[in-house]
Amino acid sequence: MDDVLHLLRHTPALDTRALSIAESVLAGNRLNDDDAVWLYEHGELPYLGMLAHAVRTRKNGNRVYFNRNFHVEPTNICIYDCKFCSYSRAIRKREDGWEYTGDEMMDMVRKYDGQPVTEVHIVGGVLPQYDLGFYIDLFRKIRAHRPALHIKALTPVEFHYIFKKAKVGYREGLQLLMEAGLDSIPGGGAEIFHPEVRDAIAKDKANAENWLELHQVAHELGLRSNATMLYGHVEKYWHRVDHMHKLRELQDETGGFQAFIPLKFRNKDNEMSYITETTTVEDLRNYAISRIYLDNFDHIKAYWPMIGRQTAQMALAFGVDDMDGTIDDTTKIYSMAGSEEQHPSMSTEDLVDFIRQAGFSPVERDTLYNVVNDFSTEKELQAV
């Protein structure tokens, strides 16, 4: 920290407000909303990178985490019409999508029998037949078949619809799913919380209050979860800060969030295709400011299937300490939106090399960030 501060103090022409913010952050103080907006508007990339890297080093040293996971996406048919979504298909066009049965999803799980995966990630569209009973049955079958496999599943958008249809509250519904095998919750469906933006891009689905309440109840029940923010479309910088402010407040209250994942808007084949995507420089700035602002989040994740390997690798120098996982070409959400990774899959060896090339220490984790393998040496990699 002292080295960073010394360097910044001797950087020619560094803005006095930038130096003041850096001194405060490096002293362990919380970044306020006005300063966060100022960083978005005026912060230079090298400065933001230095500050974010110092914060991530203070929290996680030189470690970069990943896990061995795969996705099951029950359907891309959806009753909702999110303007930014390239993945979903309307019910009237269901012939263009897929709707897997419970048995077909169990076949996907069985495909990984004998492989050292630790997590199945289950999210998809919202349809009446994928109701509370369906997921209770699915989770029970997965748990019976492979007890140690961590089930990370469903977003507040899915939960809200499922529980409303079943006429149960969030707490009762989550308890039923936990008894069936639900272990944690991913961070999807957050988009941008402010109604000014949310009403423009995703008006008809669960709102910000629903999203935050669902996660609050989940945390109170002992479930851990992640949080996301969809950026780079019609929002302004202050909308991003407002979004993160709400997350930081809830984290102060519950401590249940594990990682924050900025999700880049991709403009292929959706109703917002007229919007130009953000540049890589803006992506890196957003990662850095997220790391600086969210002082009570342990981890910032770069979802490499969404931004591509090269940008994800660069993001490690801008506050990111998590690369998600192996994926094994089991998700279509971002490939359908035009991401660089059309068939996202990396082996453990690929991820370890990928992280080492950026100068960091690869650590395989489970979903709850318990260390599974620390690949600090070639010997440990050869043992895979």
For each residue, the residues with C-beta under 8 A, 3 or more apart:
1: 4 5 26 54 58
2: 5 6
3: 6 7
4: 1 7 8 22 26 50 51 54
5: 1 2 8 9 22 23 26
6: 2 3 9 10
7: 3 4 10 11 50
8: 4 5 11 14 18 19 22 47 50
9: 5 6 14 19
10: 6 7
11: 7 8 14 47
12:
13:
14: 8 9 11 18 19 47
15: 18 19 42
16: 19 20
17: 20 21 35 38 42
18: 8 14 15 21 22 42 43 44 47
19: 8 9 14 15 16 22 23
20: 16 17 23 24
21: 17 18 24 25 31 35 38 39 51
22: 4 5 8 18 19 25 26 47 51
23: 5 19 20 26 27
24: 20 21 27 29 31
25: 21 22 28 29 31 51 54 55 292
26: 1 4 5 22 23 51 54
27: 23 24
28: 25
29: 24 25
30: 295
31: 21 24 25 35 36 39 292 293 295
32: 35 36
33: 36 37 238 241 242 245
34: 37 38
35: 17 21 31 32 38 39
36: 31 32 33 39 40 241 244 289 292 293
37: 33 34 40 41 237 238 241
38: 17 21 34 35 41 42 43
39: 21 31 35 36 42 43 48 289 292
40: 36 37 43 237 240 241 285 289
41: 37 38 237
42: 15 17 18 38 39
43: 18 38 39 40 47 48 285 288 289
44: 18 47 48
45: 48 49 281 284 285 288
46: 49 50
47: 8 11 14 18 22 43 44 50 51
48: 39 43 44 45 51 52 284 285 288 289 292 318
49: 45 46 52 53 284 288 317 318 319
50: 4 7 8 46 47 53 54
51: 4 21 22 25 26 47 48 54 55 288 292
52: 48 49 55 56 287 288 289 291 292 318 319
53: 49 50 56 57 317 318 319
54: 1 4 25 26 50 51 57 58
55: 25 51 52 58 59 291 292 295 319
56: 52 53 59 60 291 300 319 320 321
57: 53 54 60 61 62
58: 1 54 55
59: 55 56 298 321
60: 56 57 63 65 298 299 321
61: 57 361
62: 57 359 360 361
63: 60 321 360 361 363
64: 316 320 321 322 323 355 358 360 361 362 363
65: 60 299 321 322 323 363 364 365 369
66: 322 323 324 325 326 351 355 362 363 364 365
67: 118 119 324 325 326 364 365 366 367 372
68: 115 116 117 118 119 325 326 348 364
69: 117 118 119 120 121 324 325 326 327 367
70: 108 112 117 119 120 121 326 327 328 330
71: 120 121 122 123 327 330 331
72: 100 105 108 109 120 121 122 330
73: 76 100 122 123 124 330 331 332 333
74: 99 100 105 122 124 125 130
75: 78 97 98 99 100 124 125 127 130
76: 73 87 88 89 97 98 124 125 332 336
77: 88 89 90 91 94 97 98 99 125 127
78: 75 81 85 88 89 90 91 125 126 127
79: 91 125 126 127 128 161
80: 88 125 126 157 202 204 205
81: 78 90 204
82: 85 88 191 201 202 205
83: 200 201 202 270 271 272
84: 191 201 202 230 233 265 270 271 272
85: 78 82 88 270 337
86: 266 268 269 270 336 337 338
87: 76 125 332 333 336 337
88: 76 77 78 80 82 85 97 125
89: 76 77 78 93 94 96 97 125
90: 77 78 81 93 94
91: 77 78 79 94 127
92:
93: 89 90 96 97
94: 77 89 90 91 97 99
95:
96: 89 93
97: 75 76 77 88 89 93 94 125
98: 75 76 77
99: 74 75 77 94 127 129
100: 72 73 74 75 104 105 108
101: 104 105
102: 105 106 134 137 138 141
103: 106 107
104: 100 101 107 108
105: 72 74 100 101 102 108 109 122 138
106: 102 103 109 110 138 141 142 145
107: 103 104 110 111
108: 70 72 100 104 105 111 330
109: 72 105 106 112 120 142 145 146 149
110: 106 107 113 145
111: 107 108
112: 70 109 115 117
113: 110 146
114:
115: 68 112
116: 68
117: 68 69 70 112 120 149 326
118: 67 68 69 148 149 150 366 367 372
119: 67 68 69 70 149 150 151 152 325 366 367
120: 69 70 71 72 109 117 142 149 150 151 152 153
121: 69 70 71 72 152 153 186 331
122: 71 72 73 74 105 138 151 152 153 154
123: 71 73 153 154 155 158 186 188
124: 73 74 75 76 130 158
125: 74 75 76 77 78 79 80 87 88 89 97
126: 78 79 80 130 157 158 161 205
127: 75 77 78 79 91 99 130
128: 79 131 165
129: 99 134
130: 74 75 124 126 127 134 135 158 162
131: 128 134 135 162 165 166
132: 135 136 162 163 165 166 168 173 176 177
133: 136 137 166
134: 102 129 130 131 137 138
135: 130 131 132 138 139 153 154 162 177 180
136: 132 133 139 140 176 177 180
137: 102 133 134 140 141 180
138: 102 105 106 122 134 135 141 142
139: 135 136 142 143 151 153 177 180 181 182
140: 136 137 143 144 180 181
141: 102 106 137 138 144 145
142: 106 109 120 138 139 145 146 149 151 181
143: 139 140 146 147 149 151 180 181
144: 140 141 147
145: 106 109 110 141 142
146: 109 113 142 143 149
147: 143 144
148: 118
149: 109 117 118 119 120 142 143 146
150: 118 119 120 183 184 366 367 368
151: 119 120 122 139 142 143 181 182 183 184
152: 119 120 121 122 183 184 185 186 367
153: 120 121 122 123 135 139 177 182 185 186
154: 122 123 135 158 159 162 177 182 185 186
155: 123 158 159 185 186 187 188 189
156: 159 160 189 206 210 211 214 215
157: 80 126 160 161 188 189 205 206 211
158: 123 124 126 130 154 155 161 162 189
159: 154 155 156 162 163 170 173 174 206 214
160: 156 157 163 164 205 206 210 214
161: 79 126 157 158 164 165 206
162: 130 131 132 135 154 158 159 165 166 173
163: 132 159 160 166 168 169 170 172 173
164: 160 161 167
165: 128 131 132 161 162
166: 131 132 133 162 163 173
167: 164
168: 132 163 172 173 176
169: 163 172 173
170: 159 163 173 174 213 214 217
171: 174 175 217 220 221
172: 163 168 169 175 176
173: 132 159 162 163 166 168 169 170 176 177
174: 159 170 171 177 178 182 214 217 218 221 223
175: 171 172 178 179 221
176: 132 136 168 172 173 179 180
177: 132 135 136 139 153 154 173 174 180 181 182
178: 174 175 181 182 221 223
179: 175 176
180: 135 136 137 139 140 143 176 177
181: 139 140 142 143 151 177 178
182: 139 151 153 154 174 177 178 185 223
183: 150 151 152 223 367
184: 150 151 152 223 224 225 258 367 368
185: 152 153 154 155 182 214 215 218 223 224 225 226
186: 121 123 152 153 154 155 225 226
187: 155 190 225 226 227 228 259 260 261
188: 123 155 157 228
189: 155 156 157 158 205 206 211 228
190: 187 193 208 211 227 228 229 230 243
191: 82 84 197 198 201 202 229 230
192: 197 198 201 229 230 231 235 239 240 243
193: 190 198 208 211 212 242 243 246
194: 197 198 208 235 239 242 243
195: 198 199 207 208
196: 199 200 239
197: 191 192 194 200 201 234 235 239
198: 191 192 193 194 195 201 202 203 207 208
199: 195 196 203
200: 83 196 197 203 234
201: 82 83 84 191 192 197 198 233 234 272
202: 80 82 83 84 191 198 205
203: 198 199 200
204: 80 81
205: 80 82 126 157 160 189 202
206: 156 157 159 160 161 189 210 211 214
207: 195 198 210 211
208: 190 193 194 195 198 211 212 246
209: 212 213
210: 156 160 206 207 213 214
211: 156 157 189 190 193 206 207 208 214 215
212: 193 208 209 215 216 246 250
213: 170 209 210 216 217
214: 156 159 160 170 174 185 206 210 211 217 218
215: 156 185 211 212 218 219 225 227 250 254 256 257
216: 212 213 219 220 250 253 254 256
217: 170 171 174 213 214 220 221
218: 174 185 214 215 221 223 225 256
219: 215 216 222 223 224 225 254 255 256 257
220: 171 216 217 254
221: 171 174 175 178 217 218
222: 219
223: 174 178 182 183 184 185 218 219 256
224: 184 185 219 256 257 258 367 368
225: 184 185 186 187 215 218 219 256 257 258
226: 185 186 187 257 258 259 260 261 301
227: 187 190 215 247 257 259 260 261 297
228: 187 188 189 190 260 261 262 263
229: 190 191 192 240 243 244 260 261 262 263 290
230: 84 190 191 192 233 263 265
231: 192 235 240 262 263 264 265 278 286
232: 235 264 265 275 277 278 282 283 286
233: 84 201 230 265 272 275
234: 197 200 201 272 275
235: 192 194 197 231 232 239 240
236: 239 240
237: 37 40 41 240 241
238: 33 37 241 242
239: 192 194 196 197 235 236 242 243
240: 40 192 229 231 235 236 237 243 244 286
241: 33 36 37 40 237 238 244 245 293
242: 33 193 194 238 239 245 246
243: 190 192 193 194 229 239 240 246 247
244: 36 229 240 241 247 248 260 290 293 294
245: 33 241 242 248 249
246: 193 208 212 242 243 249 250
247: 227 243 244 250 251 257 260 294 297
248: 244 245 251 252 293 294 295 296 297
249: 245 246 252 253
250: 212 215 216 246 247 253 254 257
251: 247 248 254 255 256 257 294 296 297
252: 248 249 255 296
253: 216 249 250
254: 215 216 219 220 250 251 257
255: 219 251 252 296
256: 215 216 218 219 223 224 225 251
257: 215 219 224 225 226 227 247 250 251 254 260 297
258: 184 224 225 226 297 298 299 368 369
259: 187 226 227 297 298 299 300 301 322
260: 187 226 227 228 229 244 247 257 290 294 297 299 300 301
261: 187 226 227 228 229 300 301 302 303
262: 228 229 231 283 286 287 290 300 302
263: 228 229 230 231 303 306
264: 231 232 277 278 283 306 307
265: 84 230 231 232 233 272 275 277 278
266: 86 277 306 334 337 338 339
267: 270 272 273 274 275 276 277 337 338
268: 86 273 336 337 338
269: 86 273 336 337 338
270: 83 84 85 86 267 273 337
271: 83 84
272: 83 84 201 233 234 265 267 275
273: 267 268 269 270
274: 267
275: 232 233 234 265 267 272
276: 267
277: 232 264 265 266 267
278: 231 232 264 265 282 283 286
279: 282 283
280: 283 284 311 314
281: 45 284 285
282: 232 278 279 285 286
283: 232 262 264 278 279 280 286 287 307 311 315
284: 45 48 49 280 281 287 288 311 314 315 318
285: 40 43 45 48 281 282 288 289 318
286: 231 232 240 262 278 282 283 289 290
287: 52 262 283 284 290 291 300 302 315 318 319 320
288: 43 45 48 49 51 52 284 285 291 292 318 319
289: 36 39 40 43 48 52 285 286 292 293
290: 229 244 260 262 286 287 293 294 300 319
291: 52 55 56 287 288 294 300 318 319 320
292: 25 31 36 39 48 51 52 55 288 289 295 319
293: 31 36 241 244 248 289 290
294: 244 247 248 251 260 290 291 297 300
295: 30 31 55 248 292
296: 248 251 252 255
297: 227 247 248 251 257 258 259 260 294 300
298: 59 60 258 259 369
299: 60 65 258 259 260 321 322 369
300: 56 259 260 261 262 287 290 291 294 297 319 320 321 322
301: 226 259 260 261 320 322 323 324
302: 261 262 287 307 311 312 315 316 320 322 323 324
303: 261 263 306 307 312 324 334
304: 307 308 309 312 323 324 341 344 346
305: 324 327 331 334 335 339 341 344
306: 263 264 266 303 334 339 341
307: 264 283 302 303 304 311 312 315 339 340
308: 304 311 312 339 340 341
309: 304 312 313 340 341 346 354
310: 313 314 340
311: 280 283 284 302 307 308 314 315
312: 302 303 304 307 308 309 315 316 320 323
313: 309 310 316 354 357 358
314: 280 284 310 311 317 318 358
315: 283 284 287 302 307 311 312 318 319 320
316: 64 302 312 313 320 321 355 358 359 360
317: 49 53 314 358
318: 48 49 52 53 284 285 287 288 291 314 315
319: 49 52 53 55 56 287 288 290 291 292 300 315
320: 56 64 287 291 300 301 302 312 315 316 323
321: 56 59 60 63 64 65 299 300 316
322: 64 65 66 259 299 300 301 302
323: 64 65 66 301 302 304 312 320 351 354 355
324: 66 67 69 301 302 303 304 305 327
325: 66 67 68 69 119 351
326: 66 67 68 69 70 117 345 346 347 348 351
327: 69 70 71 305 324 330 331 344 345 346
328: 70 345
329: 343 344 345
330: 70 71 72 73 108 327
331: 71 73 121 305 327 334 335 344
332: 73 76 87 335 336
333: 73 87 336 337
334: 266 303 305 306 331 337 339 341 344
335: 305 331 332 339 341 342 343 344
336: 76 86 87 268 269 332 333
337: 85 86 87 266 267 268 269 270 333 334
338: 86 266 267 268 269
339: 266 305 306 307 308 334 335 342 344
340: 307 308 309 310
341: 304 305 306 308 309 334 335 344
342: 335 339
343: 329 335
344: 304 305 327 329 331 334 335 339 341
345: 326 327 328 329
346: 304 309 326 327 350 351 354
347: 326 350 351
348: 68 326 351 352 364 381 384
349: 352 353 381 384
350: 346 347 353 354
351: 66 323 325 326 346 347 348 354 355 362
352: 348 349 355 356 362 375 381
353: 349 350 356 357
354: 309 313 323 346 350 351 357 358
355: 64 66 316 323 351 352 358 360 361 362
356: 352 353 359 360 361 362
357: 313 353 354
358: 64 313 314 316 317 354 355
359: 62 316 356
360: 62 63 64 316 355 356
361: 61 62 63 64 355 356 374 375 376
362: 64 66 351 352 355 356 375 376
363: 63 64 65 66 371 373 374 375
364: 65 66 67 68 348 371 372 373 374 375
365: 65 66 67 368 369 370 371 372
366: 67 118 119 150 369 370 372
367: 67 69 118 119 150 152 183 184 224
368: 150 184 224 258 365
369: 65 258 298 299 365 366
370: 365 366
371: 363 364 365 374
372: 67 118 364 365 366
373: 363 364 380 384
374: 361 363 364 371 380
375: 352 361 362 363 364 380 381
376: 361 362 380
377: 380 381
378: 381 382
379: 382 383
380: 373 374 375 376 377 383 384
381: 348 349 352 375 377 378 384
382: 378 379
383: 379 380
384: 348 349 373 380 381
